[in-house]
Amino acid sequence: MLGRRSFLQLLSLGLARQLGIPGTAAFANPSSIPLFREAAEEVGLKFHHFTGTMGQYFMPEIMGAGVALFDYDNDGDLDVYLVQGTMLDPTEDPRKAKFPPPPGWQPGNRLFRNLLSETGKLEFVDVTEKARVGHVGYGMGVAVGDYDNDGFQDLYVTNFGHNVLYHNNGDGTFTDVTVQAGVDDPRWSTSAAWVDYDRDGRLDLFVANYLDFTVKGNKQCYASTGERDYCTPKMYQPVPARLFHNRGDGTFEDVTESAGIGAAIGPGLGVVCADFNGDGWPDIYVANDGAAAHLWINQRNGTFKEQGLLSGTAYNAEGAPQAGMGVAAGDFDNDGDEDIFKTNLTNEGGNLYVNDGRANFYDASAEFGLLQPTVPYTGFGTDWFDYDNDGCLDLFVANGAVNRIESLRGSPYPFNQNNQLFRNEGDGKKFREITGVAGPALALSEVSRGAAFGDVNNDGAIDVVVANNNGPARLLLNQTRSLNHNHWLAVRLEAANGNRFAIGAKVEVRLGGRKLLRRAHTDGSYLSANDVRVHFGLGESAKIERLTVLWPDGRGEEWDRVDADRMVTIRQGTGRSLRGPG
């Protein structure tokens, strides 16, 4: 009779073949090398999120926080910025909170510098005080972009309360320039995105706002069991988003009304910017919590029109609004346009909006196997990323409830859920959930919120940093480079006409009869910012026939015979010129 362990080994080996992992000696013991390994504390990424809860069930306590992956010192490796909470009543002692901070805890957001480029070893050191980015507030999210085109990425931090713009000085320090720049918002801001919506070479700033909640006006809500619980967003009024236009002199103008963004209001949580209708101009998609999502289509004249309902991205397949949290845009089906995935509340399931290339979408979550597996979970941070470098974009979802989970009754913090990993099987097939075979890192049950994606150890495989609510940050190191022989390419773009990191650029790789389209971006997910470098999994082919870039200013260029399995810097003006669509 087959024993349980033997059965599990055979099952794992069978799944390994389906996942594109060869049944080699390295996988003879399928548990010896998991797909992902959790390594945060091991490499010095020691951070514990603090909610400051005293038992009053203030809504901001359950919603944060986010994380950014960005190379703040331009040394070639990714650093980590984690957003922190505090006491909502500043007169209260944090040690009296229901979940007091652990020993050695320091208040405020934290910046961890990656020492990989100088030591050859993945190791992080806390440089918050030196860098002067340790804002103490009720932190929500973070957006990354080089707004002044000096070649160093800046930080915009959102809060329940005043927001902060940190200018990167290029010497390892930052300066708080919020007041001078004119980009504060004293309300409850959530996700933000840097986007050059008017293509003038200067990054503008979109800020999503959530609800008109105040500590003084806190409402009492209850679970079906009669216990106190966090309220739903329907108990409060939504707050308008903001759009700030970059004047190019270090200051911004609030153009929310003149640009048309004030025409529709929703409780915004997730934001992603991409050219959804293929006209060469960036559009903005906003996930609203418990209300219709917004798709702001760029009119190419400095204004936007809200076309969520018209485009098919406002509601689910049944025409119902959902509790939109996190968002991701990417070409998962390799047909040359940006599709959208949106995470939602438990019992709703995620939305997979498939694009026809002209911003006409339909919800194909059931068709592609993403509806039923996501129904039991409340999803937040998410993104398309090719974890196994096979050329197809896979999907990660960070989960964690916002209301009490009945099965966890008696737990001090009954909101924890498992995160999920879905493999794209390609060629129109359904996604396969592989959470159960991804290793112990995906077996953790926590209250996850933000998730940032990037190659932290520069090995050619995309890693994930997860920000947990009322818990430790997690670093999920991708180990698939040890499990398959797929090739890869990472592209760092340098634009010539402003927007130095080319946010919004479309990059296409052609190889073996395939075309792979990716976008340079830091936005998406939930409250978080991703690595701006553009990553391609190439599968078994290392021969790249052509690399094409459509730059944010509408100009196109191409390069032949780019070498695989490396990071390359592509500078505007060094390729063969093409005629772009915009």
N, C-alpha and C positions, 0 to 999 in steps of 0.2 A: 504494500500500500504506500502511496506517495505521501511523504511527510509534509507538514505545513511549510517548513523552511524550504524544502526542495521545490514545492509547488510555487512558492513566492519567487524563488530564483528563476524558475522556468518562465513564470509570468513576466518578470522583469526583463528577462532576455528577449522574450517575444515583443514586449513593448519597445525595448531598445532598438530592435530591428525596424519597427515602425517609426521610431523617432529619428532614424538615420544614423544611429550609433552602431558601429560595427561590433559584432560579437567576438571581440578580441580577448586576449588574456587580461587586458586592463579591465574588462567588464565581466570576467569570469565570476568574480564576486560582485554582483550588481550594486551592492551598497558601498563598495570601496571608494568609488568616485561619484558623488552625487552631482546632479546638474548644477546646483547652486550650493554654496557653503556660506553660512553666516559667520562673519569675521570681524564685526565692528569693534568689540572690546579688545580683541587680539591685536588689532592694528592701531589702537589708540583713539578710536572714535567713540569716546565715552560721553554719552549725553542721555539725560533722562528728562522727558517732557513733564512739566508741572502744570496742573490745571487750576490749582488754588481753590478747589471746591470746598465749601463749608457746609454743604448739604442743602443749599437753597435752589439747586438745579437752574442756575443761570445758563442760558443757551450757549454762549460762547465757549463754555467749558468743554463741551462735547464735540466741537467742530474743528479744532486745530490739531496739528499745525503742519507747516510745509517744510521743504528742504530744497536747497539749490546745489547743483554740481556745476562748477565753473572754475576755470584756470585764472584766478585773480591776479597772479604774479607772472603770468606768461612764461612759466618754466617748462611747459609741455606736459604737465599732469593735472588731474582734476582735484580741486579742493572742495571742501564741503561746508556749507552754511546752513545751520539748523535754527529754526524759529522757536522761541520759547514763550510760555505763558507766565502769568504772575497772579498776585491776589487782585481780584476785581475790586475789593475794598482795600485801598492802600494803607489804611490804618491797622489792618490785621497783620499778625505775625505769621509768615509762611509755615512755621513749625506747628501752628495750631490747625492747619488745614486737615481735611479728612484723610488726604494722602500726602503727608509731609515729604519734602524733598529728601533724597538719600544723603548720607554723609559725604562731605566734600563738594556738594552741589553748589554751583555758582549761578546767580540770577542773570537773566538777559540772554539774548541770542548769542550763538557761539560760532566762530569761524575756525575750522581745522585746516591747517596747511598740510598738503601731501608732500612727503620728502622723497618720493620715488625717483625723481629726476636727478637728485644729487647723491642719493645713497644706493640706488638700485634696488631698494627694498620698499614695499608698500608699508608706510607708517605715517600716522597723522599726529600733529602737535597742535595744541590749542594756542592760537595767536590772536585771540579776540581783543585783548587789551592793547597789544601793540598796533593792531590794525584799526582800532577804535570803531568797531561795528557792533558792540555789545548792547544794543538798545534794550532797555527794560520797559516793556509794555505788554499789553495782552496780545501777543503775536499771533498772526494768522498765516500769511503767506509771503512769498518772495518772488520777484521777477528779475531777470538778468539781461542786461543789454548795454552796449557802449553808446550812450546817448550823445556824447560830445565828440565822437570819432577820434579819440586820442590813442586808440589801440588797446585800451584797458577796459574790461567789463565792469559796469556799475551795478549797484543793487537798489531795488525799490522794495521796501518792506511794508506789508499791509498789516493793519491791526484792528482790533475792536477799540476804536479811538484814533488818535492822530497817526498818520503814515509817515515813513521816513525815506528820503532819497539819499543814499550814500554815494558820493563821487569817488571813484578809484583814482588816487593820486599817482599811481604808477611806481610808488616807492615802498609798497607794502602797507600803506596806510590809506584810510578813507576819510572823507570829510562830510558831515551832515550838511547838505545844501538844500534841505526841504523848503525852507522859508524863501530863500533867494530864488529858487527854481519855480516856486508857485505850484507845487504838485501835491500839497497836503489834502487830506480828506478826513475830517474828524469823526466820520460815521463808522459803520461796521463794514470795512472793506475785506474782500476775500482774495480771489485770484486776480492777478494783473498780467498784462502782456505788453511787451515792447513791439511795436509794429510801425513800419514806415508806410502809413496808409496813403499818403499823397505822393510817394516816390520822389521826394526832394532830397534824398540822401541823409535824412536825419530821422532817427527813431522817435516816434511818438509813443504815447502811453495810454493804454486802455485799462481802466480800473473797474472791476466788478464790485458792486455793493450788495449787501444782503438784506437785512431787516432793520426796522426802526426800534429794535430792542434797546431798553435801558435797564440798568441795575435797579433803579428806583421803581420802574414800571414792570418789574418781573411778575409774570402771571403764574399761578399755580396750576399745574397739570398733573394728571394721574394716569397710571397704567390701568389696564383692564382688571388687574388684581386689587386695585384700590391704593397701591403704593405710589408715592410721589415719583414723577418721571419728568424727563425733558419735554417741553412743548414742541408741537409741530410748527412749521413756519406760518401756517394759516392763522395763528394767534396774533400775528403782528403784520404790519404793512411793509411791502417791499420798498427798497431805497434805489433811486436811479443810479445807473452806472455813470462813469465820467470818462471823457476823452480829452486828453491834453495834447495840444499841438506843439511840437518842438520848434522854437523860433530860431535856433542855431546860435544863440548868444548865452546859453546856459539857463535860459528861462523858457517857460511853457505858458501857453494860453489855453484856458478852458473853452473848448469848442463843442461841448456836449450838445448844446441846443442848435447851434448853427450847422453842425455836421449831421443833425438828424437823430443822434443817438438818444436824445430825450423823448423821442416819439413813442417809445414803448418802455415800460418799467417791469422788471421781474426780480425775484430774489436770487441774484446771481451767485454762483459758486465756482463753476469751471469755465475757463476761457481758452480758446485756441484760434489762431489766425492762419489762414491759408487761402490760396486762390481756388475757390471751389467751382467757379464757373468757367475757368480757363481763359479769362481775358487778360491775364498778366498783372492784375491788381489784387492786393490782399483783402479778403473778406474776414469777418469776425463772427465766430459761433460761441454762444453763451448758454451754458446749462443752468436753468433756473429750477429752484427747489420747489416742487409741487405746482409748477406752472409751466405754460408753454415755453419751450426753448426759443431763443432768438437767433436768427441768422441775418446778420447785417451785411448786405451785398454792397460792395464798393461801387459808387456811381462814377468814379474816375474824375470827379470835379470837387473833391473835398467833402462830399456828403455820402451818406449811407441810406439804404432803404431796408426796413425789416421785412424779410421774406421767409420766416420760419414756416408758416402755414403753407404758403405757396410752394415752397421747396420740398415739403414732406418731412422736415426735421423738427417740427414743433412738438409732435405727439408720437405715441407709439403706433403700432400697426392697427390697433383698435380705435385710434383717434382720441386717446385719453392722455392728459398731461401726467408727467411722472416727476419723481423727486430727483431731478438731475443734479449730480455731484461733480464727477470728474469727466474730462473729455480728452479724446485723442483723435488726431487727423493723420491719415496715412493711406498709401495705395496698397492695401492688403491683397487685392486681387490682381495686381500688376497690369492694370488696363490703362494707366497713364493719368489717373485723376485721384483726388484726395477723398477718401471715404471717412466716415465719422463713427467712433464708438463712444457711447455715453453710459456712465454708471448711474445706478438708481438705488432706490430703497428696497429692503427686504420685501419679497412677494411681488415685485414689479419686474425684475430681470433687466438686463442691459439692452440698449438699443444699438444695432448695427445698421447704420444708414449707408446704403450703397449708392454711389454717385454715378450718373450717366455721363459726366464730364461737363454738363451745363448747369450744375447745381440743382438738378432734379433727383431726388433721393427716394428710396423706399426702405422701410425697416425690414431687414432680412435676418434679424437675430435668430429667429426660429429656423429658418432655412439653412443657416450656417452653424447651427448647433451651439449658439451662445446664449439662447434664452433660458432654457431649463436649468443649466448648471449655475446660472447667476441668480435665479429666483430666490434661493434661501439666504442671500447675502445682501448687505448694504455696501455698495462699492464706492470708493473714493478715488485715490490716485490710480492712474492707468496710462498706458502708452503702447503703441505699436513698436515692436523692436524684434529684430531677427536674432533670437538668442542662440540658435544653433548654426547660423551663417549658411543656411541652405538657399537663401535668395527669396524666402517668403516671410513676410512680417507676422510675427507671433504677437501674443497679447498677454500682458500682466495686469492683474487687478488687485489693488490693496483694499481689504474689507475691514469693517468694524461697525457695529450697530450704533444707532443714536437713541434708541429706546430700549428699555429693559428686555432682555431675552428670557422668556419664561423658563426655559430649561436650565438657565444659570441662576435661578432664584436661590438666594442665600449667599451668592458670591458677592464680595465687597464691590466689585465693578463689573456688573453683568452685561458687558457689551462686546466681549471678544469674539472674533471670528477668524477663520483661516483665510489667508490670501490665496489667489488662484493664478495658475499659468496655463495658457491655452496654446497648443501648437497648430500652426497653419499647415494643413496637409497639402495645400496647393491645388491648382487645376480645378477650382470650383468646388472642392470637397469641403465637408464640414470641419470645423475646428475640433481638435481633440483635447479634452482637459487632461493634463499630465501632472497636476498638482501632487497626486499620490505617489509618483515615482521620481519626483524632482529632488528628493532628499529631505533631511531634517529641517533645513532652512524654510521649506514650504509647509512644514508640519506645525510651525508655531501658530498658536491661536492668541492673537492680541487685538488691540483696537487701533488698526492702521488707518492713516489719513493720507498724508502726502507721500509721493513716490517720485524720485528723480532717476533718470536713466543716462548712463554714460560708461565709457571704458575706463574704470578707475585705475586699473593696473597696467593699462596699455598693452594688453596681450591680444587684442583683436576681437574680444568678445564683450558684449554689453553687460554691465553690472547694474544692480538696482540698489539705491539707498531708500529705505522706508522710514518715514517719520511716524512713530506711534503716539497716540494720545495717551497721556498718563502712563508712559512706559518708555523703554529704551529705544534709541535709534538702532536700526539694523542695516548692515551692509551685506547684501547677497552677492557674493563673488561668483561669477559665471565660470564654470569649469569645463564647459563643453569642448574647449580647445584640446583637452586631454582625451576626449571621447570620440572625436571625429577628425577628419582631415580636410574639412571644408575651408575654402579660402575666403578672404575678406579684404576690404579697402576702407580706410577712413580718410575723409577729405576735410581739410581746413581751408576755408575760403577767405580770400582777401579782396574786397571790392575796391575799385579805384575812385568811385564817385560818391564818397560818403558811405554810411551804413557799413562800416569797416568789416564787420564779421558776416556781412551779406545775409542777414536774417531775412527769410522769405524766399531766398534763391531756390530754384529747382535744379537738382542735379540728376542726370540720367547716365546710367552705365549700360553699355551694350556688350553682350558676350554670348557666344554660342546660340545665336538666334533669339536671345531674350533681351528685353528692355526692363531695367529696374529704375524706378523713379523715387527719389527721396527729397526731402525739404530741409533746408537749414533753419533750425528753430530752437528756441529755448522754452517756449510756452507749452501749454497743454497740461495734462495730468490734473492735479488738484493742489492748489496753493504752492506749487513747486516749479522749479526751473531745471531744464535738462542741459546736457552738454551740447554746445552749438556745433561741434564737429559732426559731419554727415557720415553715417556708417552704412556700409553695404556688406551683407553676406553674399558670397559669390557661388556657393555650392562647390562642386568638384572641379570647376573650371577656373584656372588662374590666368587665362588669356583674355584681358580686357581689350576689346576691339576699339572702343571709342568712349570717351567721357565728355558729356555735354553739360554746360551750365547756362541756365537762363538767369541772368543777374537781376537783382531787384529793380534796376533802372530800365529793364525791358530788353537790354542787349544780350545777345547769345554768343557763346564761343564753344569750340570743341577741341579736344586733344586726342591724339591717337596713341595707341600702345602705352597705356599707363600700367606700371608694374603693380601686381597684387601683393597682398600680405604685408602692407605697410601703411603708414600715415603719410599723406602727401599734402603739400600746400599748393593750392591753385590760385594764382593771382590774375585778376582781371586785366586783360590787355596782352596776355602772353599766348592766347590760343588763336585758332582760326575763327574769324568772325562769321556769325550767322545772323539771319534776320529773325528777330523775335516777334511774338504775337502782339506785344504791347507797345 
